Amino acid sequence: MKLRIGAETENGRTRLDYVKAPSRPHSSPSYTIDTNKADEFVRKYNDQDTNLGIMGTFVISASAIMGWSITFERKQTLKHSILGIMIGTFIGMIMSACISHFKKNSLMEKYKVKNYLP
């Protein structure tokens, strides 16, 4: 989800909101950041979001192929091959979510972004 710069709040901080989209949950949090770092953070966050989407697709695809290739080498049945693809996809989804969570949180810690509580 993409971030955008919102209104200024107290103490020289700026509110950051998620861009409205059909896939955006209604309970998406807002954040605050120092006003002088807001533009740089939003640009890096949105670029990272795009890159993490591409990386996630690659990790999930590679995991599914690995799950299939493990069953393929052992000359298993179609049922085993489908199960291998499903397990590989599931593991890829978990790995992708963990990497995305870690990268986004480390960027937020670097720029000292805090949850906005009105």
C-alpha positions in Angstrom: 0.0 0.0 0.0 1.3 3.4 -0.9 1.8 6.2 1.6 1.1 9.9 1.0 1.8 13.1 3.0 -1.1 14.4 5.1 -1.6 17.4 7.2 0.9 18.8 9.7 0.3 17.9 13.3 1.8 19.3 16.5 5.5 19.6 17.3 6.8 19.9 13.7 5.5 16.5 12.7 3.5 15.5 9.6 0.8 12.9 9.3 1.3 10.0 6.8 -1.8 8.3 5.4 -2.3 5.3 3.1 -3.6 6.2 -0.4 -7.3 5.3 -0.7 -7.8 2.2 -2.7 -10.3 -0.6 -2.9 -7.8 -3.0 -1.4 -7.0 -0.7 1.5 -8.5 -1.9 4.8 -10.7 0.6 6.6 -8.6 0.3 9.8 -5.3 1.3 8.1 -3.2 3.2 10.6 -1.8 6.7 10.1 1.7 7.6 11.1 3.6 10.7 12.0 7.2 11.7 11.0 9.3 14.8 11.4 8.2 17.3 8.7 11.7 17.7 7.2 12.0 13.9 6.6 8.5 13.3 5.2 9.2 13.6 1.5 12.3 11.4 1.6 10.6 8.7 3.7 7.4 8.6 1.5 9.5 8.3 -1.7 11.7 5.5 -0.2 8.7 3.7 1.3 6.7 3.7 -1.9 9.7 2.6 -4.0 10.4 -0.2 -1.5 6.7 -1.2 -1.7 7.0 -1.7 -5.5 10.3 -3.6 -5.2 9.0 -5.8 -2.4 6.0 -6.7 -4.6 8.3 -7.8 -7.4 10.5 -9.7 -4.9 7.5 -11.4 -3.3 6.3 -12.6 -6.7 9.7 -14.0 -7.4 10.1 -15.8 -4.0 6.6 -17.3 -4.3 7.2 -18.5 -7.8 10.7 -19.9 -7.0 9.3 -21.7 -4.0 6.5 -23.3 -6.0 8.9 -24.4 -8.7 11.2 -25.9 -6.0 8.3 -27.7 -4.4 7.4 -29.2 -7.8 10.9 -30.1 -8.7 11.4 -32.0 -5.5 8.5 -34.3 -6.3 9.5 -34.4 -10.0 12.9 -35.8 -9.2 11.4 -38.7 -7.3 8.9 -39.5 -10.1 5.9 -39.1 -7.9 2.3 -39.0 -9.0 0.3 -35.9 -10.1 -1.2 -35.7 -6.7 2.3 -35.4 -5.1 3.3 -32.8 -7.6 0.3 -30.7 -6.9 0.9 -31.0 -3.2 4.6 -30.0 -3.7 3.5 -26.9 -5.6 1.0 -26.0 -3.0 3.5 -26.4 -0.1 6.2 -24.5 -2.0 3.7 -21.7 -2.7 2.7 -21.5 1.0 6.3 -21.4 2.2 7.1 -18.7 -0.4 4.2 -16.6 0.8 5.4 -16.9 4.4 8.9 -16.0 3.5 7.8 -13.1 1.4 5.6 -11.7 4.2 8.4 -12.0 6.7 10.9 -10.2 4.4 8.4 -7.4 3.7 7.5 -7.0 7.3 11.2 -6.8 8.3 12.1 -4.3 5.6 9.2 -2.0 6.2 9.7 -1.9 9.9 13.4 -1.3 9.6 12.7 1.7 7.3 10.2 3.1 9.8 12.6 2.7 12.7 15.4 4.4 10.7 13.2 7.5 10.1 11.5 7.3 13.6 8.0 7.0 12.3 5.3 6.7 15.0 1.7 5.6 15.0 -0.7 8.6 14.9 -3.3 8.6 17.6 -5.7 11.6 17.2 
